[in-house]
Amino acid sequence: MKSFLKIVLATFVAIILATVFFFFISLGIIGGIAASSSEETTIKPNSVFSIDLNGQIIERSEDNPFASLLGEYSNQVQEIGLNDLLSAIHKAKSNDNIKGIYIEAGALMASPASIREVRQALSDFKTSGKFIYSYGSTYSQGAYYIASVADKVFLSPQGMVNWHGVAVQEAFYKGTLDKLGVEMQVIRVGTYKSAVEPYITTKMSDANREQITAFTGSIWKTTVNDVAASRKLTAEQLNQLADQGIAFKPAEESVKGHLVDSLLYDDGIQNYIKKKIGIKEDDDLSLVKLDAMKNAASDEKVSANKIAVVYAYGGIDTGGSDGISSKELVKTLAKVRKDDKIKAVIFRVNSPGGSALGSELIWREVSLIKGKKPIYVSMGDYAASGGYYISTPADMIIAQPNTLTGSIGVFGLIPNVNGLTKKIGVSFDEVKTNKFSTLPSIQQGMSAEEKDLMQAYVNHTYEVFVDHCAKGRKMSPESIKKIAEGRVWTGEQAKQIGLVDALGNLNDAITLIAKKAHLDKYNVVEYPKQKTFLEKFMSSLDAKVEERVQKAQLGEYYPYLKQIREVSSLQGIQALMPFYLTVK
């Protein structure tokens, strides 16, 4: 018996030791891979920067050396960091060993402002005299919009170009809620504040349809005008091609319509590039991928003066791993404010809004920065509702023409599940010390007095929002209210009505604020600092796993799940825009 116990104990100890040993060996391997992924890349002579336009463009990407490897063996959509892509294009422009850019077009998902930012960076790259060629078997509309700036656009003989216009589709859940016996009680200010509509109606309101028609028309106009200028076509010709359903016609029709220059197979584009850079067809083409290009040496000179770019992207306190924590963002902004080496701040806002309280806390810290050093806002895809709220104190607001902004309005959403609980035989009873002890309660509908109280609360929040906008934009509250009411505007429209100062991209904002701060030499520093892959691995082994699985399984339908999840986690009054617009 003693021998048996000794054997069991020895086996148990051996298993523990082996587990610990392999754990640390794994950490060493992971650390080695992670370290090698961040090493400075040496670019070989006669190289070409290859941009893979497949996947989804997000504001900032995570450091994950395994992402591309795992992506090949899973349904996970490749995420392309806009910050990485812009930095890599800039480095490719100044690197003498990079002779040009090869765009591998495909199924790209991104919001309008992001793809315009990439397109403008490529247009700037062309001023170096280097070439840009694009090739693909399938161009999504977003990928084609970017690729249309290329010197030559090639298509596979059996390929297609998706050129079809812009559409917005909304999902409405009222029918489902009615069947369940759930009533959504809404308190809001703003005729156009349509974030609540999916839960209280079965179709778009007239006001919502009006604003969507206006901003989709503005976005499409910007897209068409940009492509027309690059492809030497008229807006009328491009609209005719969209209305013909060009994607479903033979590839030759895309050539005839001048959307592409000619048809080639993959080996054909490879040989075309080799001929351009002066190497033989039998020689290997040195293609530099994004992960390598972003780690190439920079031509930026070291300076004691710094311009901080502070990123705020995602919903504000709406839950989830990809949103804004007002508490953490306030800490970051305070750190930037107190750093005397930072002479100016770009607040990069890409948010549809969220918690009104969280927005107020961020607004306060941005106001404090303004009192100490210049701060400009660079708007990304969205800077609406709470996203606009936190932008208002800035010295200057710069947006893309197709940024979605404004949406100055607030709402509260309180479910009443009394109908559902009756159906399933659940009842409630209560004891309370005061009249409003249970407010808000989801077990029963609000009384008239309770509704009046909540409406007054929402009205007050709206008045504060309007006052911040009026002071920040140097307009009267009455003038703000005429363009508020929760209405969403594009950046182009917002500039016309005074909500935005200038149209431009992130680089334009940095150039403008450097002049404002009288900086000839400076370094750009990004905040908040991103954790390395190893740090994230150690701090949270299973963080985001559920989200990634859902994204992989649901694909383009993931935003609907995200919307429902965000609504279920809403707390307090919200300053939130209802749209997630993606160009596919």
C-alpha positions as CSV (number, residue, x, y, z in Angstrom):
1,M,0.0,0.0,0.0
2,K,2.9,2.3,0.9
3,S,4.5,1.7,-2.5
4,F,1.3,2.4,-4.2
5,L,0.9,5.8,-2.4
6,K,4.5,6.6,-3.2
7,I,4.0,5.9,-6.9
8,V,0.8,8.0,-6.9
9,L,2.5,10.9,-5.1
10,A,5.5,10.8,-7.4
11,T,3.3,10.7,-10.5
12,F,1.3,13.7,-9.1
13,V,4.5,15.7,-8.4
14,A,5.9,14.8,-11.8
15,I,2.7,16.1,-13.6
16,I,2.9,19.4,-11.7
17,L,6.6,19.8,-12.5
18,A,6.0,19.0,-16.1
19,T,3.1,21.4,-16.4
20,V,5.1,24.2,-14.8
21,F,8.1,23.4,-17.0
22,F,6.1,23.4,-20.3
23,F,4.2,26.6,-19.1
24,F,7.5,28.5,-18.8
25,I,8.9,26.9,-22.0
26,S,5.7,28.1,-23.8
27,L,6.1,31.6,-22.4
28,G,9.6,31.7,-23.6
29,I,8.5,30.7,-27.1
30,I,5.7,33.2,-27.1
31,G,8.0,35.9,-25.8
32,G,10.5,35.1,-28.5
33,I,7.9,35.3,-31.3
34,A,6.4,38.5,-29.8
35,A,9.9,40.1,-29.6
36,S,10.8,39.2,-33.1
37,S,7.6,40.6,-34.4
38,S,8.5,44.1,-33.1
39,E,12.1,44.1,-34.4
40,E,13.1,46.8,-36.9
41,T,12.7,45.5,-40.4
42,T,15.5,45.8,-42.9
43,I,14.1,46.5,-46.4
44,K,15.9,44.8,-49.3
45,P,16.7,46.9,-52.4
46,N,14.1,46.8,-55.2
47,S,11.2,45.9,-52.8
48,V,7.5,46.5,-53.2
49,F,5.2,47.2,-50.3
50,S,2.2,44.8,-50.6
51,I,-1.1,46.0,-49.0
52,D,-3.7,43.2,-48.5
53,L,-7.1,44.8,-48.6
54,N,-9.0,41.9,-47.2
55,G,-10.6,42.1,-43.8
56,Q,-11.7,45.0,-41.7
57,I,-10.1,48.3,-41.0
58,I,-10.2,49.3,-37.3
59,E,-8.8,52.5,-35.7
60,R,-5.9,50.8,-33.9
61,S,-4.8,47.2,-34.2
62,E,-3.5,45.0,-31.4
63,D,0.0,43.5,-31.2
64,N,-0.7,39.9,-32.0
65,P,2.1,38.0,-33.9
66,F,-0.1,34.9,-34.2
67,A,-3.0,36.8,-35.9
68,S,-2.0,36.2,-39.5
69,L,-1.1,32.6,-38.8
70,L,-4.3,31.7,-37.0
71,G,-6.3,33.7,-39.6
72,E,-5.3,31.2,-42.3
73,Y,-6.8,28.3,-40.3
74,S,-10.0,30.0,-39.0
75,N,-12.9,32.1,-40.1
76,Q,-11.6,35.1,-38.2
77,V,-11.7,38.3,-40.2
78,Q,-8.3,39.9,-40.6
79,E,-8.2,43.2,-38.7
80,I,-6.1,46.0,-40.2
81,G,-5.1,48.8,-37.9
82,L,-5.6,52.2,-39.6
83,N,-2.7,53.6,-37.6
84,D,-0.4,50.9,-38.7
85,L,-1.4,51.2,-42.4
86,L,-1.0,55.0,-42.5
87,S,2.4,54.7,-40.8
88,A,3.5,52.0,-43.2
89,I,2.5,54.0,-46.3
90,H,4.4,57.0,-45.0
91,K,7.5,54.9,-44.3
92,A,7.2,53.3,-47.8
93,K,7.1,56.8,-49.4
94,S,10.5,57.8,-47.8
95,N,12.3,54.5,-48.0
96,D,14.5,54.4,-51.1
97,N,14.4,50.6,-51.2
98,I,10.6,50.6,-51.7
99,K,10.0,51.1,-55.4
100,G,6.2,51.1,-55.3
101,I,3.0,49.7,-53.8
102,Y,1.1,46.6,-54.9
103,I,-2.5,46.5,-53.6
104,E,-4.0,43.1,-53.3
105,A,-7.7,44.0,-53.4
106,G,-10.5,41.8,-52.0
107,A,-13.4,41.9,-49.5
108,L,-12.7,44.9,-47.4
109,M,-15.0,46.1,-44.7
110,A,-14.5,49.6,-43.4
111,S,-16.4,52.8,-42.6
112,P,-16.3,55.7,-45.2
113,A,-13.9,58.0,-43.3
114,S,-11.3,55.3,-42.7
115,I,-11.1,54.2,-46.3
116,R,-10.8,57.9,-47.4
117,E,-7.9,58.3,-44.9
118,V,-6.1,55.4,-46.5
119,R,-6.9,56.7,-50.0
120,Q,-5.4,60.1,-49.2
121,A,-2.3,58.5,-47.8
122,L,-1.8,56.6,-51.0
123,S,-2.4,59.8,-53.0
124,D,0.3,61.5,-51.0
125,F,2.6,58.4,-51.6
126,K,2.3,59.1,-55.4
127,T,3.9,62.5,-55.0
128,S,7.2,60.6,-54.5
129,G,7.0,59.5,-58.1
130,K,6.7,55.8,-57.1
131,F,4.1,53.6,-58.7
132,I,0.9,52.1,-57.2
133,Y,-0.7,49.0,-59.0
134,S,-3.8,47.2,-57.9
135,Y,-5.0,43.7,-58.7
136,G,-7.9,41.6,-57.5
137,S,-10.3,38.9,-58.5
138,T,-13.0,40.6,-56.5
139,Y,-13.1,44.3,-55.4
140,S,-15.5,45.2,-52.7
141,Q,-16.7,48.8,-53.0
142,G,-14.5,49.9,-50.2
143,A,-11.5,48.2,-51.7
144,Y,-12.2,49.6,-55.1
145,Y,-12.6,53.2,-53.7
146,I,-9.1,52.9,-52.3
147,A,-7.6,51.1,-55.3
148,S,-9.0,53.7,-57.8
149,V,-6.2,56.0,-56.8
150,A,-3.7,53.6,-58.3
151,D,-1.7,54.3,-61.5
152,K,-3.1,51.0,-62.9
153,V,-6.1,49.0,-61.7
154,F,-6.2,45.3,-62.9
155,L,-8.9,42.7,-62.6
156,S,-8.9,38.9,-63.0
157,P,-10.7,37.9,-66.2
158,Q,-13.5,36.2,-64.3
159,G,-13.5,38.8,-61.5
160,M,-15.9,41.5,-60.4
161,V,-15.9,45.1,-59.2
162,N,-18.6,45.8,-56.7
163,W,-19.8,49.3,-57.5
164,H,-23.3,49.8,-56.3
165,G,-23.8,52.8,-54.2
166,V,-24.5,53.3,-50.4
167,A,-27.4,51.8,-48.4
168,V,-28.4,51.8,-44.8
169,Q,-30.4,48.9,-43.4
170,E,-31.8,49.0,-39.8
171,A,-33.1,46.0,-37.8
172,F,-36.3,46.6,-35.7
173,Y,-37.1,44.5,-32.7
174,K,-40.5,45.8,-31.6
175,G,-42.4,42.8,-33.1
176,T,-40.2,40.4,-31.1
177,L,-40.5,42.4,-27.9
178,D,-44.3,42.5,-28.3
179,K,-44.4,38.7,-28.6
180,L,-42.3,38.4,-25.5
181,G,-44.4,41.0,-23.6
182,V,-41.6,43.5,-23.1
183,E,-42.3,47.2,-23.5
184,M,-39.4,49.6,-24.0
185,Q,-40.2,52.9,-22.2
186,V,-38.4,55.8,-23.9
187,I,-37.5,59.2,-22.6
188,R,-35.7,61.4,-25.2
189,V,-35.0,64.8,-26.5
190,G,-34.5,65.1,-30.3
191,T,-36.8,64.5,-33.2
192,Y,-34.0,62.8,-35.1
193,K,-32.7,60.8,-32.1
194,S,-33.5,57.5,-33.6
195,A,-31.3,55.2,-31.5
196,V,-34.5,54.1,-29.7
197,E,-36.6,53.4,-32.8
198,P,-35.7,49.8,-33.3
199,Y,-37.4,49.0,-29.9
200,I,-40.6,51.1,-30.3
201,T,-41.5,50.9,-33.9
202,T,-41.3,48.6,-36.9
203,K,-39.9,51.0,-39.5
204,M,-38.0,54.2,-39.9
205,S,-39.7,57.4,-38.8
206,D,-40.0,60.2,-41.4
207,A,-37.4,62.3,-39.6
208,N,-34.9,59.3,-39.5
209,R,-35.5,58.6,-43.2
210,E,-34.8,62.2,-43.9
211,Q,-31.5,62.3,-42.1
212,I,-30.3,59.0,-43.5
213,T,-31.2,60.1,-47.0
214,A,-29.2,63.3,-46.5
215,F,-26.1,61.7,-45.1
216,T,-25.9,58.7,-47.4
217,G,-26.3,61.1,-50.4
218,S,-23.4,63.2,-49.0
219,I,-21.2,60.2,-48.5
220,W,-21.9,58.8,-52.0
221,K,-21.2,62.2,-53.5
222,T,-17.8,62.3,-51.9
223,T,-17.0,58.7,-53.0
224,V,-18.1,59.4,-56.6
225,N,-16.2,62.7,-56.9
226,D,-13.0,61.1,-55.6
227,V,-13.2,58.1,-58.0
228,A,-14.2,60.3,-60.9
229,A,-11.1,62.5,-60.5
230,S,-8.8,59.5,-60.4
231,R,-10.4,57.5,-63.2
232,K,-11.1,60.5,-65.4
233,L,-14.8,59.8,-65.4
234,T,-17.9,61.9,-64.7
235,A,-20.2,61.5,-61.8
236,E,-23.0,60.7,-64.2
237,Q,-21.0,57.8,-65.8
238,L,-20.2,56.3,-62.4
239,N,-23.8,56.5,-61.3
240,Q,-24.9,54.8,-64.5
241,L,-22.4,51.9,-63.9
242,A,-23.8,51.5,-60.3
243,D,-27.3,51.4,-61.6
244,Q,-26.4,48.8,-64.3
245,G,-25.3,46.3,-61.6
246,I,-21.8,46.2,-63.1
247,A,-20.6,43.6,-60.5
248,F,-22.8,41.0,-62.1
249,K,-21.7,41.6,-65.7
250,P,-18.6,40.1,-67.4
251,A,-15.3,41.6,-66.4
252,E,-14.9,43.1,-69.8
253,E,-17.7,45.5,-69.0
254,S,-15.6,46.9,-66.1
255,V,-12.8,47.6,-68.6
256,K,-15.2,49.2,-71.1
257,G,-16.6,51.4,-68.2
258,H,-13.1,52.4,-67.3
259,L,-13.4,51.2,-63.8
260,V,-10.3,49.0,-64.4
261,D,-7.5,49.3,-67.0
262,S,-7.2,45.7,-68.2
263,L,-7.7,42.0,-67.3
264,L,-4.8,39.9,-66.0
265,Y,-4.2,36.7,-64.1
266,D,-2.0,36.6,-61.0
267,D,1.1,35.7,-62.8
268,G,0.5,38.5,-65.2
269,I,0.4,41.2,-62.5
270,Q,3.6,39.7,-61.0
271,N,5.4,40.0,-64.3
272,Y,4.0,43.5,-64.9
273,I,5.6,44.6,-61.6
274,K,8.9,42.8,-62.2
275,K,9.2,44.6,-65.6
276,K,8.4,47.9,-63.9
277,I,11.2,47.6,-61.3
278,G,13.7,46.1,-63.8
279,I,14.0,42.5,-62.7
280,K,13.7,39.2,-64.8
281,E,10.5,37.2,-64.8
282,D,12.4,34.2,-63.3
283,D,13.6,36.3,-60.3
284,D,11.7,36.4,-57.1
285,L,9.7,39.6,-56.3
286,S,10.5,41.0,-52.9
287,L,7.1,41.9,-51.4
288,V,7.1,43.6,-48.0
289,K,3.9,42.9,-46.0
290,L,2.3,45.4,-43.6
291,D,3.7,43.8,-40.4
292,A,7.2,44.2,-41.8
293,M,6.7,47.6,-43.3
294,K,5.3,49.2,-40.1
295,N,8.5,48.1,-38.3
296,A,10.8,49.6,-40.9
297,A,13.1,52.5,-39.9
298,S,11.4,55.9,-39.7
299,D,12.7,59.1,-41.1
300,E,11.3,61.0,-38.1
301,K,14.0,63.0,-36.3
302,V,14.3,62.8,-32.5
303,S,13.0,65.9,-30.8
304,A,12.3,67.0,-27.2
305,N,9.0,68.5,-28.4
306,K,6.2,66.1,-28.6
307,I,2.7,66.1,-30.1
308,A,0.4,63.6,-28.4
309,V,-2.3,61.7,-30.4
310,V,-4.8,60.5,-27.9
311,Y,-7.2,57.8,-29.3
312,A,-10.8,57.6,-28.2
313,Y,-12.6,54.9,-30.2
314,G,-15.7,52.8,-29.5
315,G,-18.8,53.4,-27.4
316,I,-18.4,55.4,-24.2
317,D,-18.9,53.1,-21.2
318,T,-21.2,50.8,-23.2
319,G,-19.4,47.7,-22.0
320,G,-17.4,45.2,-24.1
321,S,-13.6,45.1,-24.7
322,D,-13.4,47.4,-27.7
323,G,-15.0,50.6,-26.2
324,I,-14.0,53.6,-24.2
325,S,-13.7,53.5,-20.5
326,S,-14.3,57.1,-19.4
327,K,-12.3,56.4,-16.2
328,E,-9.2,55.2,-18.1
329,L,-9.4,57.8,-20.8
330,V,-9.6,60.6,-18.2
331,K,-6.4,59.2,-16.6
332,T,-4.7,59.2,-20.0
333,L,-5.8,62.8,-20.8
334,A,-4.6,64.0,-17.4
335,K,-1.2,62.4,-17.9
336,V,-0.9,64.1,-21.2
337,R,-2.0,67.5,-19.7
338,K,0.7,67.3,-17.0
339,D,3.5,66.3,-19.3
340,D,5.4,69.5,-20.2
341,K,7.3,67.8,-23.0
342,I,4.0,67.5,-24.8
343,K,3.4,70.8,-26.5
344,A,0.1,70.0,-28.3
345,V,-2.6,67.4,-28.4
346,I,-4.6,65.7,-31.1
347,F,-7.7,64.1,-29.7
348,R,-8.6,61.4,-32.2
349,V,-12.3,60.7,-31.7
350,N,-13.9,57.7,-33.4
351,S,-17.0,57.2,-31.3
352,P,-20.8,57.0,-31.8
353,G,-21.2,58.1,-28.1
354,G,-22.6,56.4,-25.1
355,S,-23.0,57.3,-21.5
356,A,-23.8,61.0,-20.9
357,L,-22.1,60.9,-17.6
358,G,-18.9,59.4,-19.1
359,S,-19.0,62.0,-21.9
360,E,-19.2,64.8,-19.3
361,L,-16.2,63.5,-17.4
362,I,-14.1,63.3,-20.6
363,W,-15.3,66.7,-21.7
364,R,-14.0,68.1,-18.4
365,E,-10.5,66.8,-18.9
366,V,-10.4,68.0,-22.5
367,S,-11.4,71.4,-21.3
368,L,-8.5,71.4,-18.7
369,I,-6.0,70.5,-21.5
370,K,-7.3,73.4,-23.6
371,G,-6.5,75.8,-20.7
372,K,-2.8,74.6,-20.8
373,K,-1.9,73.7,-24.4
374,P,-3.4,73.6,-27.9
375,I,-5.8,70.7,-28.5
376,Y,-7.4,69.8,-31.8
377,V,-9.9,67.1,-32.5
378,S,-9.4,64.8,-35.5
379,M,-12.6,62.9,-36.2
380,G,-12.6,59.4,-37.6
381,D,-15.6,57.4,-38.9
382,Y,-17.9,58.7,-36.1
383,A,-17.8,61.6,-33.6
384,A,-21.5,61.7,-32.9
385,S,-23.7,62.3,-29.9
386,G,-21.3,61.6,-26.9
387,G,-18.5,61.5,-29.5
388,Y,-19.3,65.1,-30.4
389,Y,-19.9,66.0,-26.8
390,I,-16.3,65.2,-25.9
391,S,-15.0,67.1,-28.9
392,T,-16.7,70.4,-28.2
393,P,-14.0,72.0,-26.0
394,A,-11.2,71.7,-28.6
395,D,-9.5,74.7,-30.2
396,M,-10.3,73.2,-33.6
397,I,-12.3,70.3,-35.0
398,I,-11.2,68.6,-38.2
399,A,-13.3,65.9,-39.9
400,Q,-13.4,63.9,-43.1
401,P,-16.2,64.9,-45.5
402,N,-17.8,61.5,-44.8
403,T,-17.4,61.4,-41.0
404,L,-20.7,61.0,-39.3
405,T,-21.0,63.6,-36.5
406,G,-23.5,65.8,-34.7
407,S,-26.4,63.8,-33.2
408,I,-26.8,66.3,-30.4
409,G,-29.5,64.7,-28.4
410,V,-30.0,62.3,-25.4
411,F,-32.3,59.5,-24.4
412,G,-33.1,57.0,-21.7
413,L,-34.4,53.5,-22.3
414,I,-36.1,51.5,-19.6
415,P,-37.7,48.1,-20.3
416,N,-40.9,47.0,-18.7
417,V,-41.0,43.2,-18.5
418,N,-44.4,43.0,-16.7
419,G,-46.1,41.4,-19.7
420,L,-43.4,38.8,-20.0
421,T,-43.4,37.9,-16.3
422,K,-47.2,37.5,-16.3
423,K,-46.9,35.1,-19.3
424,I,-44.5,32.9,-17.4
425,G,-46.2,33.1,-14.1
426,V,-43.8,35.3,-12.2
427,S,-45.1,38.0,-9.8
428,F,-43.4,40.6,-7.7
429,D,-44.2,42.3,-4.4
430,E,-42.4,45.1,-2.7
431,V,-41.9,47.2,0.4
432,K,-40.4,50.7,0.1
433,T,-39.7,53.6,2.3
434,N,-40.1,56.4,-0.2
435,K,-42.2,57.3,-3.3
436,F,-39.4,56.7,-5.8
437,S,-37.4,54.0,-4.0
438,T,-37.9,51.5,-7.0
439,L,-37.3,54.0,-9.8
440,P,-36.3,52.9,-12.4
441,S,-37.9,49.4,-12.1
442,I,-38.1,46.9,-15.0
443,Q,-40.9,44.9,-13.2
444,Q,-43.6,47.5,-13.9
445,G,-44.4,50.5,-16.1
446,M,-43.6,54.0,-15.0
447,S,-46.4,56.2,-13.6
448,A,-47.1,59.6,-15.1
449,E,-45.3,61.3,-12.3
450,E,-42.3,59.1,-12.7
451,K,-42.2,59.7,-16.5
452,D,-42.3,63.5,-15.8
453,L,-39.4,63.2,-13.4
454,M,-37.3,61.2,-15.9
455,Q,-38.2,63.5,-18.8
456,A,-37.0,66.5,-16.7
457,Y,-33.8,64.7,-16.0
458,V,-33.2,64.0,-19.7
459,N,-34.2,67.6,-20.6
460,H,-31.5,68.9,-18.2
461,T,-28.9,66.6,-19.7
462,Y,-29.8,67.9,-23.1
463,E,-29.5,71.5,-22.0
464,V,-26.1,70.9,-20.6
465,F,-25.0,69.2,-23.9
466,V,-26.3,72.2,-25.9
467,D,-24.6,74.6,-23.6
468,H,-21.2,72.8,-24.0
469,C,-21.7,72.9,-27.8
470,A,-22.7,76.6,-27.8
471,K,-19.6,77.6,-25.8
472,G,-17.2,75.4,-27.7
473,R,-18.5,76.5,-31.1
474,K,-19.0,80.1,-30.0
475,M,-22.6,80.0,-31.1
476,S,-25.8,80.7,-29.2
477,P,-27.8,77.9,-27.6
478,E,-30.7,78.8,-29.9
479,S,-28.5,78.3,-33.0
480,I,-27.3,75.0,-31.7
481,K,-30.8,73.7,-31.1
482,K,-31.8,74.5,-34.7
483,I,-29.1,72.0,-35.9
484,A,-29.4,69.6,-32.9
485,E,-32.5,67.5,-32.2
486,G,-30.3,64.4,-32.5
487,R,-29.7,64.9,-36.2
488,V,-26.7,63.1,-37.7
489,W,-24.6,65.1,-40.2
490,T,-21.6,64.2,-42.4
491,G,-18.4,66.2,-41.9
492,E,-19.1,68.1,-45.1
493,Q,-22.5,69.1,-43.9
494,A,-21.2,69.8,-40.4
495,K,-18.7,72.3,-41.7
496,Q,-21.4,74.2,-43.5
497,I,-23.4,74.6,-40.3
498,G,-20.5,75.4,-38.0
499,L,-20.1,72.1,-36.1
500,V,-16.7,71.5,-37.7
501,D,-13.9,73.9,-38.6
502,A,-12.1,72.2,-41.4
503,L,-12.1,69.1,-43.6
504,G,-9.0,66.9,-43.5
505,N,-7.4,63.7,-42.1
506,L,-5.3,62.9,-39.1
507,N,-2.0,64.0,-40.7
508,D,-3.6,67.3,-41.7
509,A,-4.6,67.8,-38.0
510,I,-1.0,67.2,-36.9
511,T,0.4,69.6,-39.4
512,L,-2.1,72.3,-38.4
513,I,-1.5,72.0,-34.7
514,A,2.3,72.0,-35.2
515,K,1.9,75.4,-36.8
516,K,-0.4,76.6,-34.0
517,A,2.2,75.5,-31.4
518,H,5.1,76.9,-33.5
519,L,6.9,73.6,-33.7
520,D,9.3,73.0,-36.6
521,K,10.6,69.8,-35.2
522,Y,8.6,67.3,-33.1
523,N,7.8,63.7,-32.5
524,V,4.4,62.2,-32.5
525,V,3.5,60.0,-29.6
526,E,0.4,57.9,-29.4
527,Y,-1.8,57.4,-26.3
528,P,-2.9,55.4,-24.5
529,K,0.1,53.1,-24.7
530,Q,-0.8,49.7,-26.1
531,K,0.2,46.7,-24.2
532,T,2.4,44.2,-25.9
533,F,1.0,40.9,-26.9
534,L,2.9,39.2,-24.1
535,E,1.5,41.6,-21.5
536,K,-2.0,41.0,-22.7
537,F,-1.4,37.2,-22.7
538,M,-0.2,37.3,-19.1
539,S,-2.9,39.7,-17.8
540,S,-5.9,38.0,-19.4
541,L,-5.6,34.6,-21.1
542,D,-9.2,34.4,-22.2
543,A,-10.0,38.1,-22.8
544,K,-11.9,38.7,-26.1
545,V,-12.1,35.0,-26.9
546,E,-15.9,35.0,-26.9
547,E,-16.0,38.2,-28.9
548,R,-13.6,36.9,-31.5
549,V,-15.6,33.6,-31.9
550,Q,-18.8,35.6,-32.4
551,K,-17.2,37.9,-35.0
552,A,-15.8,34.8,-36.8
553,Q,-19.2,33.1,-36.8
554,L,-21.5,36.0,-37.5
555,G,-19.3,38.0,-39.8
556,E,-21.1,41.1,-41.2
557,Y,-24.1,40.4,-38.8
558,Y,-22.0,40.8,-35.7
559,P,-22.9,44.6,-35.3
560,Y,-26.6,43.5,-34.7
561,L,-25.5,41.3,-31.8
562,K,-23.3,44.1,-30.5
563,Q,-26.1,46.6,-30.7
564,I,-28.4,44.3,-28.6
565,R,-25.7,43.6,-26.1
566,E,-24.9,47.3,-25.7
567,V,-28.5,48.2,-25.1
568,S,-28.7,45.5,-22.4
569,S,-25.8,47.0,-20.6
570,L,-26.8,50.7,-20.8
571,Q,-26.9,52.6,-17.6
572,G,-28.2,56.1,-17.1
573,I,-28.9,58.7,-19.8
574,Q,-27.3,58.1,-23.2
575,A,-25.8,60.3,-25.8
576,L,-25.5,57.6,-28.5
577,M,-25.8,57.6,-32.3
578,P,-27.8,54.7,-33.8
579,F,-25.7,53.9,-36.9
580,Y,-22.7,51.7,-37.7
581,L,-22.1,52.4,-41.3
582,T,-19.8,50.0,-43.2
583,V,-18.8,50.1,-46.8
584,K,-18.4,46.6,-48.2
